[in-house]
């Protein structure tokens, strides 16, 4: 059972808890994180959504809801470890910004690995992630043209693309 802290439309804590799957009232929101991971060679990590999820078997970046009692940054560290097995400390993540996203606030983070990470070193979370690969920007764009990227995720990529290129996405 996943439990979230609720915030209002201005992101002020409401001091209320919410269980995932229950309907949120119009004034209730929660915080979600996404993590863009760039490997030492300039490729970005994309993960494939499990078949039982919305947008089944499409590719995206790592992310998920922040749990009750966690900060956004703590949630990002946890989500990266849970979904991929990549363990980082908070200081290794760079905050890219916040955007409203439906009933949530989406915080974006960037992790740039200084040492190569091989796909076979990853531990994918069953029920969430069924595959992963490292891609260069050109491959990512082709995946989008072929309809293999989650559409809202592609829109978010466009917002952070210059940040990703600045740290070495090739």
Secondary structure, DSSP 4 states (H G I P E B T S, - for coil): --EEEEE-TT--EEEEEEETTSPPPTT-BEEEEEEEEE-TTSPEEEEEEPTTSSSTT-EE-EEEEPPTT--HHHHHHHHHHHHH-----GGGEEEEEEEEETTEEEEEEEEE-SS---GGG----TTTEEEEEEE-HHHHHHHHHTT-B-HHHHHHHHHHHHHHHHTT--
